[in-house]
Amino acid sequence: MKINTPQDIASALRDARKSKKWTQTELADRLGVYQKDISKYELQPDKISADMLLRLCAMLDLKIDIGPMYDIPLQCQEVDF
């Protein structure tokens, strides 16, 4: 799934949680946080810290793939020494 907005993050997290058939409370218990925190992350994803996002992704078997937005061909030049 391509993520373009914070709401896309929320959808990906919610979908992954539901695919595991976990409630917000079950996910919260596994992460050592409160259910209200999971609800907040799913409703206001712009409030998720980088650390918590990594923990959520690990728990939900999601990966974060960071790379260039566009495929830019690498340009090589021959150099005489």
A tleap script that builds the chain and sets N, CA, C and O, in Angstrom:
source leaprc.protein.ff14SB
mol = sequence {
  NMET LYS ILE ASN THR PRO GLN ASP ILE ALA
  SER ALA LEU ARG ASP ALA ARG LYS SER LYS
  LYS TRP THR GLN THR GLU LEU ALA ASP ARG
  LEU GLY VAL TYR GLN LYS ASP ILE SER LYS
  TYR GLU LEU GLN PRO ASP LYS ILE SER ALA
  ASP MET LEU LEU ARG LEU CYS ALA MET LEU
  ASP LEU LYS ILE ASP ILE GLY PRO MET TYR
  ASP ILE PRO LEU GLN CYS GLN GLU VAL ASP
  CPHE
}
set mol.1.N position { 0.844 -1.176 0.000 }
set mol.1.CA position { 0.000 0.000 0.000 }
set mol.1.C position { 0.889 1.239 0.000 }
set mol.1.O position { 1.817 1.342 0.802 }
set mol.2.N position { 0.614 2.149 -0.870 }
set mol.2.CA position { 1.360 3.401 -0.920 }
set mol.2.C position { 0.735 4.369 0.079 }
set mol.2.O position { -0.481 4.558 0.101 }
set mol.3.N position { 1.573 4.971 0.896 }
set mol.3.CA position { 1.115 5.901 1.923 }
set mol.3.C position { 1.386 7.324 1.449 }
set mol.3.O position { 2.531 7.698 1.197 }
set mol.4.N position { 0.324 8.107 1.331 }
set mol.4.CA position { 0.462 9.497 0.911 }
set mol.4.C position { 0.024 10.486 1.982 }
set mol.4.O position { 0.432 11.648 1.962 }
set mol.5.N position { -0.800 10.033 2.910 }
set mol.5.CA position { -1.335 10.922 3.938 }
set mol.5.C position { -1.303 10.220 5.292 }
set mol.5.O position { -1.199 8.994 5.350 }
set mol.6.N position { -1.392 10.980 6.372 }
set mol.6.CA position { -1.496 10.339 7.684 }
set mol.6.C position { -2.700 9.398 7.769 }
set mol.6.O position { -2.642 8.366 8.438 }
set mol.7.N position { -3.778 9.757 7.095 }
set mol.7.CA position { -4.966 8.894 7.139 }
set mol.7.C position { -4.692 7.546 6.470 }
set mol.7.O position { -5.283 6.538 6.858 }
set mol.8.N position { -3.809 7.511 5.477 }
set mol.8.CA position { -3.408 6.239 4.864 }
set mol.8.C position { -2.700 5.349 5.885 }
set mol.8.O position { -2.872 4.130 5.883 }
set mol.9.N position { -1.898 5.975 6.761 }
set mol.9.CA position { -1.232 5.213 7.821 }
set mol.9.C position { -2.280 4.605 8.737 }
set mol.9.O position { -2.202 3.425 9.077 }
set mol.10.N position { -3.259 5.405 9.136 }
set mol.10.CA position { -4.321 4.916 10.017 }
set mol.10.C position { -5.056 3.743 9.386 }
set mol.10.O position { -5.330 2.748 10.058 }
set mol.11.N position { -5.374 3.850 8.119 }
set mol.11.CA position { -6.086 2.770 7.425 }
set mol.11.C position { -5.251 1.500 7.375 }
set mol.11.O position { -5.769 0.403 7.586 }
set mol.12.N position { -3.961 1.644 7.096 }
set mol.12.CA position { -3.082 0.473 7.029 }
set mol.12.C position { -2.982 -0.207 8.387 }
set mol.12.O position { -3.032 -1.434 8.472 }
set mol.13.N position { -2.840 0.582 9.448 }
set mol.13.CA position { -2.759 0.007 10.797 }
set mol.13.C position { -4.061 -0.682 11.183 }
set mol.13.O position { -4.046 -1.798 11.704 }
set mol.14.N position { -5.180 -0.023 10.931 }
set mol.14.CA position { -6.490 -0.589 11.268 }
set mol.14.C position { -6.740 -1.876 10.482 }
set mol.14.O position { -7.189 -2.873 11.047 }
set mol.15.N position { -6.451 -1.855 9.185 }
set mol.15.CA position { -6.665 -3.043 8.354 }
set mol.15.C position { -5.800 -4.206 8.820 }
set mol.15.O position { -6.257 -5.349 8.859 }
set mol.16.N position { -4.553 -3.917 9.172 }
set mol.16.CA position { -3.654 -4.980 9.639 }
set mol.16.C position { -4.140 -5.552 10.966 }
set mol.16.O position { -4.108 -6.765 11.176 }
set mol.17.N position { -4.590 -4.675 11.858 }
set mol.17.CA position { -5.113 -5.147 13.149 }
set mol.17.C position { -6.338 -6.027 12.944 }
set mol.17.O position { -6.455 -7.094 13.547 }
set mol.18.N position { -7.239 -5.575 12.099 }
set mol.18.CA position { -8.464 -6.348 11.854 }
set mol.18.C position { -8.175 -7.656 11.132 }
set mol.18.O position { -8.871 -8.646 11.359 }
set mol.19.N position { -7.166 -7.682 10.270 }
set mol.19.CA position { -6.837 -8.930 9.568 }
set mol.19.C position { -6.314 -9.977 10.548 }
set mol.19.O position { -6.419 -11.177 10.294 }
set mol.20.N position { -5.752 -9.524 11.665 }
set mol.20.CA position { -5.318 -10.445 12.716 }
set mol.20.C position { -6.461 -10.780 13.674 }
set mol.20.O position { -6.304 -11.578 14.598 }
set mol.21.N position { -7.615 -10.152 13.431 }
set mol.21.CA position { -8.804 -10.336 14.263 }
set mol.21.C position { -8.555 -9.902 15.711 }
set mol.21.O position { -9.060 -10.511 16.654 }
set mol.22.N position { -7.770 -8.844 15.861 }
set mol.22.CA position { -7.489 -8.277 17.173 }
set mol.22.C position { -8.369 -7.054 17.397 }
set mol.22.O position { -8.614 -6.268 16.482 }
set mol.23.N position { -8.834 -6.913 18.622 }
set mol.23.CA position { -9.509 -5.678 19.005 }
set mol.23.C position { -8.442 -4.638 19.328 }
set mol.23.O position { -7.259 -4.957 19.446 }
set mol.24.N position { -8.874 -3.407 19.466 }
set mol.24.CA position { -7.937 -2.367 19.880 }
set mol.24.C position { -7.349 -2.702 21.251 }
set mol.24.O position { -6.173 -2.442 21.505 }
set mol.25.N position { -8.165 -3.276 22.128 }
set mol.25.CA position { -7.699 -3.643 23.469 }
set mol.25.C position { -6.630 -4.722 23.400 }
set mol.25.O position { -5.640 -4.663 24.129 }
set mol.26.N position { -6.822 -5.709 22.531 }
set mol.26.CA position { -5.824 -6.781 22.400 }
set mol.26.C position { -4.490 -6.228 21.891 }
set mol.26.O position { -3.429 -6.590 22.401 }
set mol.27.N position { -4.545 -5.365 20.899 }
set mol.27.CA position { -3.313 -4.766 20.382 }
set mol.27.C position { -2.652 -3.908 21.460 }
set mol.27.O position { -1.435 -3.954 21.640 }
set mol.28.N position { -3.454 -3.134 22.166 }
set mol.28.CA position { -2.918 -2.291 23.237 }
set mol.28.C position { -2.215 -3.134 24.295 }
set mol.28.O position { -1.123 -2.783 24.743 }
set mol.29.N position { -2.832 -4.243 24.695 }
set mol.29.CA position { -2.226 -5.126 25.700 }
set mol.29.C position { -0.884 -5.662 25.218 }
set mol.29.O position { 0.068 -5.743 25.994 }
set mol.30.N position { -0.804 -6.024 23.957 }
set mol.30.CA position { 0.441 -6.565 23.396 }
set mol.30.C position { 1.549 -5.507 23.361 }
set mol.30.O position { 2.732 -5.830 23.469 }
set mol.31.N position { 1.153 -4.251 23.209 }
set mol.31.CA position { 2.130 -3.163 23.129 }
set mol.31.C position { 2.395 -2.496 24.480 }
set mol.31.O position { 3.321 -1.697 24.615 }
set mol.32.N position { 1.578 -2.830 25.469 }
set mol.32.CA position { 1.747 -2.208 26.781 }
set mol.32.C position { 1.247 -0.775 26.839 }
set mol.32.O position { 1.789 0.056 27.567 }
set mol.33.N position { 0.200 -0.494 26.058 }
set mol.33.CA position { -0.417 0.833 26.078 }
set mol.33.C position { -1.908 0.663 26.355 }
set mol.33.O position { -2.395 -0.457 26.505 }
set mol.34.N position { -2.619 1.770 26.421 }
set mol.34.CA position { -4.059 1.730 26.664 }
set mol.34.C position { -4.830 1.623 25.348 }
set mol.34.O position { -4.333 2.010 24.290 }
set mol.35.N position { -6.049 1.094 25.431 }
set mol.35.CA position { -6.913 0.991 24.256 }
set mol.35.C position { -7.157 2.365 23.657 }
set mol.35.O position { -7.214 2.516 22.437 }
set mol.36.N position { -7.303 3.377 24.522 }
set mol.36.CA position { -7.563 4.732 24.016 }
set mol.36.C position { -6.398 5.245 23.162 }
set mol.36.O position { -6.593 6.063 22.262 }
set mol.37.N position { -5.180 4.757 23.452 }
set mol.37.CA position { -4.026 5.144 22.631 }
set mol.37.C position { -4.157 4.575 21.222 }
set mol.37.O position { -3.908 5.275 20.240 }
set mol.38.N position { -4.549 3.304 21.124 }
set mol.38.CA position { -4.727 2.677 19.804 }
set mol.38.C position { -5.823 3.403 19.036 }
set mol.38.O position { -5.687 3.663 17.841 }
set mol.39.N position { -6.910 3.730 19.729 }
set mol.39.CA position { -7.996 4.472 19.092 }
set mol.39.C position { -7.489 5.811 18.562 }
set mol.39.O position { -7.819 6.209 17.445 }
set mol.40.N position { -6.688 6.497 19.368 }
set mol.40.CA position { -6.136 7.794 18.952 }
set mol.40.C position { -5.249 7.630 17.719 }
set mol.40.O position { -5.314 8.441 16.795 }
set mol.41.N position { -4.417 6.577 17.701 }
set mol.41.CA position { -3.532 6.365 16.553 }
set mol.41.C position { -4.336 6.096 15.285 }
set mol.41.O position { -3.942 6.510 14.195 }
set mol.42.N position { -5.462 5.403 15.429 }
set mol.42.CA position { -6.282 5.083 14.256 }
set mol.42.C position { -7.136 6.270 13.811 }
set mol.42.O position { -7.546 6.343 12.653 }
set mol.43.N position { -7.401 7.194 14.726 }
set mol.43.CA position { -8.208 8.367 14.378 }
set mol.43.C position { -7.355 9.596 14.072 }
set mol.43.O position { -7.732 10.430 13.249 }
set mol.44.N position { -6.205 9.705 14.737 }
set mol.44.CA position { -5.315 10.851 14.553 }
set mol.44.C position { -3.887 10.350 14.330 }
set mol.44.O position { -3.036 10.492 15.208 }
set mol.45.N position { -3.626 9.774 13.176 }
set mol.45.CA position { -2.312 9.168 12.939 }
set mol.45.C position { -1.159 10.166 12.959 }
set mol.45.O position { -0.003 9.769 13.106 }
set mol.46.N position { -1.452 11.438 12.815 }
set mol.46.CA position { -0.384 12.434 12.874 }
set mol.46.C position { 0.160 12.598 14.292 }
set mol.46.O position { 1.137 13.317 14.500 }
set mol.47.N position { -0.465 11.938 15.267 }
set mol.47.CA position { -0.013 11.999 16.664 }
set mol.47.C position { 0.888 10.822 17.042 }
set mol.47.O position { 1.334 10.741 18.187 }
set mol.48.N position { 1.166 9.908 16.109 }
set mol.48.CA position { 1.987 8.729 16.405 }
set mol.48.C position { 3.462 9.118 16.367 }
set mol.48.O position { 3.930 9.715 15.398 }
set mol.49.N position { 4.189 8.776 17.428 }
set mol.49.CA position { 5.638 9.017 17.420 }
set mol.49.C position { 6.301 8.012 16.476 }
set mol.49.O position { 5.728 6.971 16.156 }
set mol.50.N position { 7.494 8.336 16.046 }
set mol.50.CA position { 8.231 7.416 15.170 }
set mol.50.C position { 8.462 6.088 15.874 }
set mol.50.O position { 8.331 5.029 15.261 }
set mol.51.N position { 8.806 6.137 17.161 }
set mol.51.CA position { 9.032 4.913 17.932 }
set mol.51.C position { 7.776 4.046 17.973 }
set mol.51.O position { 7.845 2.836 17.760 }
set mol.52.N position { 6.630 4.667 18.248 }
set mol.52.CA position { 5.383 3.895 18.326 }
set mol.52.C position { 4.991 3.368 16.953 }
set mol.52.O position { 4.471 2.257 16.852 }
set mol.53.N position { 5.225 4.130 15.906 }
set mol.53.CA position { 4.915 3.647 14.562 }
set mol.53.C position { 5.727 2.395 14.247 }
set mol.53.O position { 5.197 1.433 13.690 }
set mol.54.N position { 7.009 2.406 14.600 }
set mol.54.CA position { 7.849 1.226 14.379 }
set mol.54.C position { 7.357 0.040 15.205 }
set mol.54.O position { 7.334 -1.089 14.714 }
set mol.55.N position { 6.964 0.287 16.450 }
set mol.55.CA position { 6.447 -0.793 17.307 }
set mol.55.C position { 5.139 -1.355 16.753 }
set mol.55.O position { 4.947 -2.571 16.723 }
set mol.56.N position { 4.246 -0.477 16.318 }
set mol.56.CA position { 2.977 -0.916 15.735 }
set mol.56.C position { 3.225 -1.762 14.487 }
set mol.56.O position { 2.635 -2.830 14.325 }
set mol.57.N position { 4.090 -1.282 13.620 }
set mol.57.CA position { 4.381 -2.020 12.387 }
set mol.57.C position { 4.980 -3.388 12.691 }
set mol.57.O position { 4.610 -4.378 12.060 }
set mol.58.N position { 5.891 -3.454 13.640 }
set mol.58.CA position { 6.491 -4.743 13.999 }
set mol.58.C position { 5.434 -5.694 14.544 }
set mol.58.O position { 5.407 -6.868 14.174 }
set mol.59.N position { 4.570 -5.203 15.411 }
set mol.59.CA position { 3.537 -6.044 16.014 }
set mol.59.C position { 2.527 -6.514 14.968 }
set mol.59.O position { 2.005 -7.625 15.063 }
set mol.60.N position { 2.254 -5.679 13.980 }
set mol.60.CA position { 1.238 -5.995 12.971 }
set mol.60.C position { 1.834 -6.609 11.702 }
set mol.60.O position { 1.136 -6.782 10.703 }
set mol.61.N position { 3.124 -6.934 11.747 }
set mol.61.CA position { 3.811 -7.532 10.594 }
set mol.61.C position { 3.745 -6.643 9.355 }
set mol.61.O position { 3.531 -7.121 8.241 }
set mol.62.N position { 3.929 -5.353 9.570 }
set mol.62.CA position { 3.993 -4.392 8.474 }
set mol.62.C position { 5.429 -3.913 8.344 }
set mol.62.O position { 6.179 -3.901 9.321 }
set mol.63.N position { 5.806 -3.522 7.142 }
set mol.63.CA position { 7.146 -2.979 6.953 }
set mol.63.C position { 7.044 -1.544 6.476 }
set mol.63.O position { 6.065 -1.135 5.852 }
set mol.64.N position { 8.077 -0.804 6.787 }
set mol.64.CA position { 8.205 0.562 6.293 }
set mol.64.C position { 9.349 0.543 5.291 }
set mol.64.O position { 10.467 0.146 5.618 }
set mol.65.N position { 9.066 0.969 4.086 }
set mol.65.CA position { 10.064 0.947 3.019 }
set mol.65.C position { 10.323 2.388 2.593 }
set mol.65.O position { 9.458 3.037 2.006 }
set mol.66.N position { 11.506 2.872 2.890 }
set mol.66.CA position { 11.839 4.254 2.562 }
set mol.66.C position { 12.842 4.265 1.415 }
set mol.66.O position { 13.862 3.577 1.452 }
set mol.67.N position { 12.536 5.043 0.419 }
set mol.67.CA position { 13.416 5.149 -0.731 }
set mol.67.C position { 13.048 6.386 -1.525 }
set mol.67.O position { 12.144 7.130 -1.146 }
set mol.68.N position { 13.748 6.604 -2.623 }
set mol.68.CA position { 13.428 7.773 -3.435 }
set mol.68.C position { 12.004 7.688 -3.974 }
set mol.68.O position { 11.501 6.609 -4.288 }
set mol.69.N position { 11.379 8.834 -4.070 }
set mol.69.CA position { 10.007 8.873 -4.555 }
set mol.69.C position { 9.931 8.475 -6.029 }
set mol.69.O position { 8.966 7.851 -6.470 }
set mol.70.N position { 10.954 8.843 -6.768 }
set mol.70.CA position { 10.960 8.550 -8.197 }
set mol.70.C position { 12.194 7.734 -8.532 }
set mol.70.O position { 13.244 7.895 -7.910 }
set mol.71.N position { 12.063 6.867 -9.504 }
set mol.71.CA position { 13.214 6.101 -9.971 }
set mol.71.C position { 14.057 7.005 -10.863 }
set mol.71.O position { 13.675 7.328 -11.988 }
set mol.72.N position { 15.184 7.396 -10.349 }
set mol.72.CA position { 16.088 8.257 -11.104 }
set mol.72.C position { 17.277 7.405 -11.527 }
set mol.72.O position { 17.986 6.870 -10.675 }
set mol.73.N position { 17.504 7.274 -12.825 }
set mol.73.CA position { 18.622 6.444 -13.266 }
set mol.73.C position { 19.947 7.026 -12.797 }
set mol.73.O position { 20.157 8.239 -12.812 }
set mol.74.N position { 20.815 6.150 -12.391 }
set mol.74.CA position { 22.146 6.539 -11.947 }
set mol.74.C position { 22.979 6.865 -13.176 }
set mol.74.O position { 23.060 6.063 -14.106 }
set mol.75.N position { 23.590 8.024 -13.184 }
set mol.75.CA position { 24.408 8.424 -14.326 }
set mol.75.C position { 25.874 8.205 -13.983 }
set mol.75.O position { 26.369 8.689 -12.965 }
set mol.76.N position { 26.537 7.491 -14.823 }
set mol.76.CA position { 27.963 7.213 -14.633 }
set mol.76.C position { 28.737 7.851 -15.774 }
set mol.76.O position { 28.281 7.886 -16.916 }
set mol.77.N position { 29.897 8.345 -15.447 }
set mol.77.CA position { 30.769 8.912 -16.467 }
set mol.77.C position { 32.114 8.220 -16.375 }
set mol.77.O position { 32.580 7.863 -15.293 }
set mol.78.N position { 32.722 8.041 -17.527 }
set mol.78.CA position { 34.073 7.484 -17.537 }
set mol.78.C position { 35.045 8.583 -17.159 }
set mol.78.O position { 34.926 9.722 -17.609 }
set mol.79.N position { 35.995 8.229 -16.338 }
set mol.79.CA position { 37.007 9.186 -15.907 }
set mol.79.C position { 38.368 8.605 -16.235 }
set mol.79.O position { 38.661 7.463 -15.882 }
set mol.80.N position { 39.204 9.388 -16.911 }
set mol.80.CA position { 40.576 8.964 -17.213 }
set mol.80.C position { 41.477 9.366 -16.059 }
set mol.80.O position { 41.445 10.506 -15.595 }
set mol.81.N position { 42.271 8.427 -15.608 }
set mol.81.CA position { 43.234 8.713 -14.532 }
set mol.81.C position { 44.622 8.778 -15.082 }
set mol.81.O position { 45.572 9.008 -14.333 }
savepdb mol mol.pdb
quit
